[in-house]
Amino acid sequence: MDFAFDARTEELRARLLAFMDEYVYPAEAVAEEQRAALASPWDTPAVVEELKAEARRQGLWNLFLPDAEYGAGLTNLQYAPLAEISGRSPQLAPTALNCAAPDTGNMEVLAQFGDEQQRKQWLEPLLAGRIRSAFAMTEPEVASSDATNITTHIERDGDEYVVTGRKWYISGAMNPDCAVFIVMGKTDPDGQDVRRQQSMVLVPRDTPGVTVKRAMGVFGYEDHHHGGHAEVVFDHARVPVANLIGEEGGGFAIAQARLGPGRIHHCMRLIGMAERAIELMCRRAVSRTAFGKTLAQQGVVHNWIADARVTVEQLRLLVLKTAWLMDTVGNRGAHTEIQAIKIATPRAVVDIIDRAIQLHGAAGVSQDLPLAELYAGARTLMLADGPDEVHQRSLARRELKKYL
């Protein structure tokens, strides 16, 4: 069992760490200042485009795609430590590297299931960072954790599909650069197999009948960094039949294929978020005095820091094992581990960030530090890509099968 990174991973880690120190961390405050001066809070600050240009110049671009034709050609195991580093600044680094959700999942779908015309029209500009995209599945009126519940209709009418439905928390949809939605709806709502009722179609943002109604808050604030989370209405929006991704009835399977890599990417970045929180916690502990001694000399703080370090080391090993399994036996073979990291990582990282907030007092919940935003992001990931309970249910069933 070899725990060392290979040569290419080490080389990319060194370059990415330097990029973070030299460009990304200094840009965090700049991005906030520029955003405050923009006509719309959803516009992209100039410094973000500068970061993207520099990352591309340095070859730190599309690192997430294992297909060398489209991305860096890295395995999941090679990409894992790089995603972790980017997670230390989740509001800037993934976008700068063109490795931000939901674009990553959408690019994977187009690369794997899109036809030549779809890849040319949408994948190529996404790979180049010229446009953004959104994935429209979640609906406000049904329990979308069960994807068979979705009610959006995709009806065939001659050479067109007519899309009608209401979606919400559609990440990235508020960004004016979001040019296309991948919409999941039902083409065969009365089909006998409930997992063959759904299909996915590409719906350009400027399609008549598409309305981005409002931005959805996250713990009371708007998530500008990720292009917002929007409520979107599709009112008899018509698109060509050629906009169907894959085949009719293939939407559920495509969604599952999309979510496997997405879940591990989130968990990789979450570990980076935890590392940032530990670093801030330690810096605070040695610099503040209360009741005659530094916070670092308080016993409870020792416990918080020690527990955080142990937890992060455990999580990293499980995520790396999962990445290795995905590379060697495929996503299906790594099913249990993918679910395990999705259950374990967000809840543990939420706890670490919460302790870091507590150590910082009022500053911890303020806009002057990244902790509040890290907390909101980590807590949201206990819901995103399927709530924890859905994964626990599935994992438990697989475990119980061994005894039936």
N, C-alpha and C positions, 0 to 999 in steps of 0.2 A: 504494500500500500504506500503510494508516493504522495506526499502532501505538498510537494514543491510545485510552483507554477512553471510552465515551460518557458522557453526563451522568448517566444513571441509575446506571451502574456506579460512577462516581466518588462520587456521593452515598452509595450504599450502602457503598462501601469506607470512606469517612470515618466513617460511623455504626458500622460493624462494628469498625474499628480502635479507636474510642473505647470500644465495649462490651468489647472484649478487655482494654484497659488498666484500665478502671474496675471491671469485674466478674469477668472470667474468670481472668486471671492471679492476682489475690488469692485466688480461690476454690480454686486448686489445692491449696494446703496445708490449707485448711479441709476440703476434701472428704476428704483422707487422714485427718485427725484424726477426722472424723465417722464415716468408714467403720470405723475401728478400734473405735469404741464401739457399733456396731450389733450386734444379735443375730445377724444373718447377714451375711457379707461381700458377699452378692449384693443386699442391700437398697439402695435408692437414698438417698444422703446428702441431707439436707434442703437443702443449699446448691444441689444440682443442680436441684431443683424451683424454687428461688428464681431461678436463672439462666434457666430455661425461661420463667417468668412474666415476667421482665424483658425477655427477647428478644422474646416475643410482644407485650408492651406497646410495644416500640420498632419493631415491624414487621419484625423480623429472624427470620422464621419460614417454614419450608417453602420456602426459597430455591431448592432444587434442582429443583422441579417446574416444567417449562416451561409446563404447562397452567394458565392463569390461573384456571380454575374451581376448581382444587385448591391451587395454589401461588402463587408470586410472579410467574409468567409471564415468567421470565427466559430468555433464550437460553443455550445452553451457553457461548458466548463471554462473556456477562455474568456468569454464575455462576462461571466459572473463577477469577478473582482473589479472589472471596469464599471459595470453598472453600480456596484457598491460605491465606488468613488463618486460617481455622478450623483448618487443619492444624498451626498453631503450638502448639495445645494440643489434640491429638487425643483426650485422655481426657475433656475437658469440652466444648469448643466445639461440635463437631458435634451432640452430644446436646442442648445448650442451645438450638440453632437448629432442632431437630427435623430435622436433616439427617444423621443417623448411619446407617451401614450396620448391619444388613441391612434396617432399616425403609425406607430410601430405595428400594432395589430392589423391595421388596415392595409399597410404595405405587405405584411405577411399573407393576408388573404388574397390580395391581387397577384402577388408573386406565385402563390400556390394554386389558386383557383380561377384567376382571371384569364380571359382570352387575350390574344395578341393586341387587339384594338383597345381593350380596357387597360392593359398595361401601358400602352403607348400614351393614351389620353390622360390617365390618372396616376399610374405608378411612377412613370418617369419624372413628372414634376414634383411628386412627393419625395422621391429619392434625391432630387436636386434641392429640396427645401424651398421651392418657389410657391407652393401652396400648402395649406393644412387641410385636415379632413375630420370627420366625426363618425361615430358608430351609433346608430339609432336603434336601440332595442328596448330599453327600459320604459315602462308606461306607468302613469300615475294611478290608474283605475283598477289595476290587477296586480297580483303578487308576481312580479317579474322574476323573482328568484326561481320560479318554475316557468321556463321559457315557453312551455306549451300553452300558457295562459294568454299570451299576447293576443291583442284583438285587432291590430292594424291589418287592413285588407290590402292585398296586392292582386287586383283583378285584371285578367287579360281582356283587352278590347282591340281586336284586330292585331295591328302591328305595335301596339302599345300596352304598357301596364299602367293601371290607374291606382295610385297609392293614397289611401285614406286612413288616417289615424292620428293619435296624439302621443308624443313621446316626451320624456323629461329627464333631467340630469344627463343631457347629451353633451359630454365633455368636448370642449373646443369649439362649440357651435357659435359662441359669441364673437370669436376672433374673425375679423373681416377677411382674413386670408383663408378661412375655411371655405373651400370651393365645392366640396362634394360630401354627401352623406352615404354611408352604407346602411341601408334600411332593412330591418328584418320584419317581415309580416307574413300573413297567411295567404298562400295562393290556393290552398285546398282546405278550407276550414272544416269541412265535413269528412275529411279523409279518415279512414279506419285506423291508420297508424298515426298517433298524435305527434310522433317525431318526424313525420314526413309531410306535415301540413305547411311548414314554413319554408320561405325562400328569402334570398337576399337580392336586392337590386341597388344599383347606383343611381342616386338622385342628386343632380347638380343643385347647388344652393339657389341658383337663380331661376329654377323651374317654377312657372306659375302654379300657385297653390301651396307653395312652401312658405311658411311664416315662422320666423324665429320670434316667439312672443315675448319672452322675458328671460333674464338671468336668474338662476336658482342660487340661493345663498348656501353657504357651507358654514355651519355654526354661526350664522348671522352675518357673514361677510361674503363678498364676491371674490371668487377665485380667478383673479386676473391673469396670473402666471400661466395657467393652463388653458387660457382662452375661454374661461367661463364654463358653466354647466347650464344649459339652456332648456327651456320648454319649447318644443317645436311641434307645429301643427302641419300635417299633410292633408290638404283638402282637395281631393281628386287631382292630385299632381300626376301629370302624364309624362312617362319616359318611354323611350323605344324598348322593344322586347330585347334588343341587343344589350341592354343594361343589366340583364339578369346575370348574376354571378353563378357559375356552375350550372346546375340543373334545377328545375322546379322540384321542390320537396327536399332540396339539399341544404337548406338554411340551418337546420339544427346541427347537422354534422359539421358544417363550416364554422358555426359558433363555437363548438367544442374544440375544434382544431385551433381556432384563434385564441381561445382562453388559456390553453396550456402554457404556451410561451409567455403570455401576458401575466399570468399568475407568478411565474418564477421571476420575471423582470421586476415586478412590484416588490417581491420579497428581497431581491438583491438590493434594490435601492433603499428599502426600509432599513437594512443593516447599516448602510451608509448614514441614514438619518440618525440611527441610534449612536453611531460613532461620533457624529457631530454633537449630539446631546451630551455624551460622556465627556467630550473635550471641554464643552462649555461648563459642565458641572465641575470638573476638576479645576479649571481656571478660576471659577468663582470661589471654590472651596479654599484655595490657597491665598486669595486676595481679600477676603472679608473676615472681619472679627466680630464676634458676638459673645457676650458674657465672659470677656477676658481671654478668649482664645480664638484662633481661626476656626472657620467652619470645618477645615480639613482635620482639625483635632477633635471634632465631635464624633462620638462613637456611632451615632445613627448614620452620619454621612459616610463613614467607613463602610457600613453595611450596604448603603445604596450603591456606592461605587463598585464594591466587590461583586455584589449581585449583578449589576449591570454588565460588568466585564465577563462574568461566567455565562450569563445569558447570551451575550453577543457571540461568544466563542461557540456555544452550542448551536445557535441558529446558523452560523456561517457553515459549520460542518454539515448540517442537514441540507442547507441550500446547495452546497457544492456537491454533495452526494446525489441530490436530485438532478442537478445539471449533468453530472456524469452519466446517470441512468438515462436521461433523455437523449444523450449522445450515443449511448451504447445499445439500449434496448427500445428506444423510441418513447414518445409521450404516453402511449398506452401502457407500456411496461413500467413507466414511472408514475402511474396514476396515484398510487397510495402516497408516495413521497410528495407529489405535487400538492395533494390535499393536505398533507401533514404540515408543509411549510406555510400554506395559506391559512391554516388554523393557528399555528404557533407564532408566526412572525409578527403580524400586526398587533396582536394583543400584548405580546412581550415588549414590543417597541413602544407602544402607547404607555406602558408602565414605566419604562426608562425615561421617556420624555417627560412624563408627569412628575417624576422625582426631580428631574433637572429644573422644571418650572418651579417646584416647591423650594428648591435651593436658592433660586434667584428672587424669590418673593414677588413683589409687584412687577419687577422688570420681566419676569418670566412670561407674564401674560400680555406684555406690551408689544407695540410694533417695533421697538428698538432692537429686539432680538428675534431670531428665527424660530424660537421654541414654540410659540403659539401656533404658527403656521405648520410647523412640523407635526405638532399634536393633531391638528385638524386633519392633515393629510393622512397620518397613520390611522387615526380613528375611522376615517372614511373607508379605508381599505379593509376594515372588518365587514363592510357591506359590499364593496365593489367586487366585480367578477364572482358574484355569488356570496351571500352571507355565510359567516362561519358555520352556522347550524346546518346549512345544506351540505357542506363538506364533511362535517362531523357525522351526519346521517349516512352519507355514502361510504365514508371510510369504515364506520362501524359495521355496516352491512357486509362489506368485503371481509372484514375480520371475522364476523360471526359465521360466514359461509364455511370457514375451515372446520367448524364444529357441527355442522348440520348433516 
